[in-house]
Amino acid sequence: MSWEPVIGLEVHAQLSTRTKMFCGCAASFGADPNTQTCPVCLGLPGALPVANAQAVEFAMRLGFALGCDVQATSVFARKNYFYPDVPKNYQISQFDRPICRGGAVGIELDGVARSVALERAHLEEDAGKLVHDDAGGGSLVDLNRAGVPLLEIVTLPVLRSPEEAGAYLTALRQLVRWLGVCDGNMEEGSLRCDANISLRRPGAALGTKIELKNMNSIRGVVAALHHEIARQSALLDAGGTVSQETRSWDPDRGVTEFLRSKEFAHDYRYFPDPDLPPVQLSEEHRQAVRAAMPELPAARRRRLARDHGIPGYDAAVLTESRELADWFESAAVAAGDGKAVSNWMMGEVLRELNDRGVGIAQFPLTPLALAELVSLVGAGKISGKIAKDVFASMIETGKSAAEIVSAQGLRQIDDTDELARRIAGILEAHPAQVAQYLEGKESLLGFFVGQLMQATRGQANPGVANRLIREGLEARRSG
């Protein structure tokens, strides 16, 4: 009988506020060590914290998006423990009265949709950072991050595979970015994940839980969980037991390593912070935040597919970010042909973005510029082949599609008399291929089309060209 993994995730999302959770220090990433500190975030005597109102509103926004019960009253508490990067010897967090309870994250894996149930989401401040000096053998403390606002999102232990965990993190990262509450950059530590995993026989009681840390990418979380499942399975199959402990993921070696034992639950001696009053959210305030919520990714996907006639796969890709979805919809509305715009977005536009390594905000063309190009193709003024050349020229020169088409004389040739004359010349120049076609080798139609496109620099209307070439060949059959 196989072992069943039971997985729960704790994600810390750094909220994209300008200042820290309880003081006016900058919360930006990358400053010189210990240059973004003050008596409040250093915990100096007499310094009084004040809750960041924008951080509270960001927590409300994400809570509503996750379907949480956003509490009218929540309480900040002191989580007491000693560590060099915790200057106050306690962390301000929320314990028994968090700002958000319940909720779920919708995921899709292998074409199957499901919801991952949440236990809670609560506000807290970040700790500082230890910088280990391998050469000197000591450690330095950078307290720039101390006091940065976090929202910790905690799932129930309902995930059953590393791939489900990966799908959950992908969906959650998309959502926090969509709402603008967190930039989701795991490599910078603004979205961090700890995983709890145990194994059991299907239907049995929960096994001993292992906590995994030091995973700075979604791929790393999936890989660490796979390794830990294999490690615990081998241990249990051999008759051993799993010890409750915290393990660190080593991405270079692809293994988890013992970090510290966790035989007993920590006693953090939580108590309400006497310097911070409860967070009181009126019904009017909560309703105002809810009313200002943007259309969420799942609803946007359904609407784009319905209103613009694009496949569900295209809609999913085009809603990976709110900026990309907005860009697409602006172009689709302007062109009046969402499917054609989607084809360009899924092909040339995304390819260009990938090659440049940038997002849609840095794309050199505007939605209206792409819409104009799509409209020229739709109106039959240029062919799809020429449109790709025009697209490349638009990016290179910054000129509009109409300017490029006019300057280079690229308009599609629709004149049937002109095309018929050119086709007659091509057929006269290739009597052997004409004879083979008339003997039944109809695949040669593509040869004649290619000759015409070459002669017209790709400007011949493909539909008209195919019809006239067939007519010219059949006329020789009857003649």
Residue pairs with C-beta under 8 A, 6 or more apart in sequence:
1 201
1 202
2 202
3 199
3 200
3 201
3 229
3 232
3 233
3 236
4 160
4 199
4 200
4 201
4 202
5 159
5 160
5 161
5 162
5 197
5 198
5 199
5 225
5 229
6 157
6 159
6 160
6 197
6 198
6 199
6 200
6 206
6 207
7 157
7 159
7 160
7 161
7 162
7 164
7 165
7 195
7 196
7 197
7 225
8 154
8 155
8 156
8 157
8 158
8 159
8 195
8 196
8 197
9 154
9 155
9 159
9 165
9 168
9 169
9 193
9 194
9 195
9 196
9 221
10 152
10 153
10 154
10 155
10 193
10 194
10 195
10 196
11 152
11 153
11 154
11 169
11 172
11 191
11 192
11 193
12 126
12 150
12 151
12 152
12 191
12 192
12 193
12 194
13 62
13 150
13 151
13 152
13 153
13 172
13 176
13 181
13 182
13 184
13 190
13 191
14 27
14 126
14 148
14 149
14 150
14 182
14 183
14 189
14 190
14 191
15 54
15 55
15 58
15 59
15 149
15 150
15 151
15 181
15 182
16 58
16 180
16 181
16 182
16 183
17 27
17 52
17 54
17 55
17 58
17 149
18 26
18 27
18 28
18 54
19 25
19 26
19 27
19 52
20 26
20 27
20 41
20 52
20 125
20 147
20 148
20 149
21 49
21 51
21 52
21 55
21 92
21 123
21 124
21 125
21 126
21 147
21 148
21 149
21 150
22 40
22 41
22 49
22 50
22 51
22 52
22 92
22 125
22 147
22 276
23 38
23 40
23 41
23 49
23 50
23 147
24 38
25 36
25 37
25 38
25 40
25 41
25 147
26 36
27 36
27 147
27 148
27 149
28 36
29 188
29 189
29 190
31 144
33 131
33 140
33 142
33 144
34 141
34 142
34 143
34 144
35 144
36 144
37 143
37 144
37 146
38 47
39 46
39 47
40 47
40 48
40 49
40 147
41 87
41 125
41 143
41 146
41 147
42 87
42 88
42 143
42 146
43 87
43 88
43 89
48 275
49 92
49 273
49 275
49 276
51 76
51 276
51 279
52 149
55 123
55 149
55 151
56 99
56 123
56 279
56 281
57 289
58 149
58 151
58 179
58 181
58 182
59 99
59 100
59 121
59 123
59 151
59 181
60 70
60 99
60 281
60 286
60 289
61 179
61 181
61 289
61 293
62 100
62 121
62 151
62 153
62 175
62 176
62 179
62 181
63 69
63 70
63 99
63 100
63 103
63 121
64 70
64 289
64 290
64 293
65 175
65 179
65 293
65 296
66 100
66 103
66 104
66 105
66 118
66 121
66 153
66 175
67 102
67 103
67 104
68 100
68 101
68 102
68 103
68 118
68 120
68 121
69 100
69 101
69 102
69 103
70 99
70 100
70 281
70 286
71 97
71 98
71 99
71 100
71 101
71 281
72 280
72 281
72 282
72 283
72 286
73 97
73 278
73 279
73 280
73 281
74 94
74 97
74 98
74 99
74 122
74 123
74 278
74 279
74 281
75 94
75 95
75 96
75 97
75 272
75 278
75 279
76 92
76 93
76 94
76 123
76 272
76 273
76 276
76 278
76 279
77 92
77 93
77 94
77 95
77 96
77 270
77 271
77 272
77 273
78 90
78 91
78 92
78 93
78 269
78 270
78 271
78 272
78 273
79 90
79 91
79 92
79 93
79 95
79 124
79 268
79 270
80 89
80 90
80 268
80 269
80 270
81 89
81 90
81 91
81 266
81 268
82 89
83 127
84 128
84 130
84 139
84 141
85 127
85 128
85 129
85 130
85 141
85 143
85 146
86 127
86 128
86 146
87 128
87 143
87 146
91 124
91 125
91 127
92 124
92 125
92 273
92 276
93 122
93 123
93 124
93 125
93 152
94 122
94 123
94 124
95 122
95 270
96 270
97 278
98 120
98 121
98 122
98 123
99 121
99 122
99 123
99 279
100 120
100 121
100 122
101 119
101 120
102 117
102 118
102 119
102 120
103 117
103 118
103 121
104 115
104 116
104 117
104 118
105 115
105 116
105 118
105 155
105 168
105 171
105 172
105 175
106 113
106 114
106 115
106 116
106 171
106 298
107 113
107 114
107 115
107 116
107 164
107 167
107 168
107 170
107 171
108 114
108 167
109 163
109 164
109 167
116 155
116 158
116 159
116 164
116 168
117 155
117 156
117 158
118 153
118 154
118 155
118 156
119 154
119 155
119 156
120 154
121 151
121 152
121 153
121 154
122 151
122 152
122 154
123 149
123 150
123 151
124 149
124 150
124 151
124 152
125 146
125 147
125 148
125 149
125 150
126 145
126 146
126 147
126 148
126 149
126 150
127 145
127 146
128 141
128 142
128 143
128 144
128 145
128 146
129 141
129 142
129 143
129 144
129 145
130 139
130 140
130 141
130 142
131 139
131 140
131 141
131 142
132 138
132 139
132 140
133 139
133 140
145 189
151 181
151 182
153 172
155 168
157 196
157 198
157 206
159 165
159 168
162 221
162 222
162 223
162 225
162 226
162 229
163 222
165 195
165 221
165 222
165 225
166 218
166 219
166 221
166 222
169 193
169 218
169 221
170 218
173 184
173 186
173 191
173 218
174 184
174 297
174 320
174 321
175 296
175 297
176 182
176 184
176 191
177 183
177 184
177 321
177 322
178 294
178 296
178 297
178 321
178 322
179 293
179 294
180 322
182 190
182 191
183 190
183 191
184 190
184 191
185 191
186 192
186 193
186 216
186 217
186 218
187 216
187 217
189 216
192 216
193 215
193 221
194 211
194 212
194 213
194 215
195 211
195 212
195 215
195 221
195 224
195 225
196 209
196 210
196 211
196 212
197 209
197 210
197 212
197 225
197 228
197 229
197 232
198 206
198 207
198 208
198 209
198 210
198 232
198 242
199 207
199 229
199 232
199 233
199 236
199 242
200 206
200 207
207 232
207 242
208 241
208 242
208 243
208 244
209 244
210 228
210 232
210 242
210 244
210 245
210 246
210 247
211 245
211 246
211 247
211 262
212 221
212 224
212 225
212 228
212 246
212 247
212 248
212 249
212 256
213 246
213 247
213 248
213 249
213 259
214 248
214 249
214 250
215 221
215 224
215 249
216 251
220 249
220 251
223 249
223 251
223 254
224 249
224 256
227 249
227 254
227 255
227 256
228 247
228 256
231 256
232 242
235 241
235 242
236 242
243 261
243 263
244 261
244 262
244 263
245 258
245 259
245 260
245 261
245 262
246 259
246 260
246 261
246 262
247 256
247 257
247 258
247 259
248 256
248 257
248 259
249 255
249 256
249 257
250 256
250 257
272 278
294 322
295 303
297 319
297 322
300 315
300 319
300 325
301 312
301 315
301 316
301 319
302 315
304 310
304 315
304 318
304 319
304 325
304 328
304 329
304 338
305 311
305 312
305 314
305 315
307 338
308 329
308 332
308 338
308 339
308 341
308 342
309 338
309 339
310 318
310 338
310 339
310 342
311 342
314 342
314 345
314 346
317 346
317 350
318 324
318 325
318 328
318 342
318 345
318 346
319 325
321 359
321 360
323 359
323 360
323 361
324 359
324 360
327 360
327 363
327 367
328 341
328 342
328 345
328 367
330 367
330 368
330 371
331 341
331 345
331 367
331 368
331 370
331 371
331 374
332 338
332 341
332 342
332 371
334 367
334 368
334 371
334 372
335 341
335 370
335 371
335 372
335 374
335 375
335 378
336 375
337 374
337 375
337 378
340 374
340 377
340 378
341 370
341 371
341 374
344 370
344 373
344 374
344 391
348 388
348 391
349 360
349 363
349 365
349 370
352 363
352 395
353 359
353 360
353 363
356 362
364 395
364 398
365 394
365 395
369 394
369 400
369 401
372 400
372 401
372 402
373 387
373 390
373 391
373 394
373 401
376 382
376 387
376 390
376 401
376 402
376 405
377 383
377 384
377 387
380 412
380 414
380 461
381 405
381 411
381 412
382 390
382 405
382 410
382 411
382 412
382 459
383 412
383 458
383 459
383 460
383 461
383 462
385 453
385 458
386 405
386 410
386 412
386 458
386 459
387 401
389 410
390 401
390 404
390 405
390 410
391 401
393 399
393 404
393 408
394 400
394 401
394 404
397 404
399 407
404 410
405 411
410 457
410 459
411 459
412 459
412 460
412 461
413 419
413 456
413 459
413 460
413 461
414 461
414 464
416 464
416 468
419 452
419 456
419 460
419 461
419 464
419 465
419 468
420 468
420 472
422 452
422 455
422 456
422 460
423 448
423 452
423 465
423 468
423 469
423 472
424 472
426 448
426 451
426 452
426 455
427 434
427 448
427 472
427 473
427 476
430 447
430 448
430 451
433 444
433 447
433 448
434 473
434 476
436 444
437 444
437 445
437 448
437 473
438 473
438 476
438 477
445 466
445 469
445 470
445 473
448 469
448 473
449 462
449 465
449 466
449 469
452 460
452 465
452 469
453 460
453 465
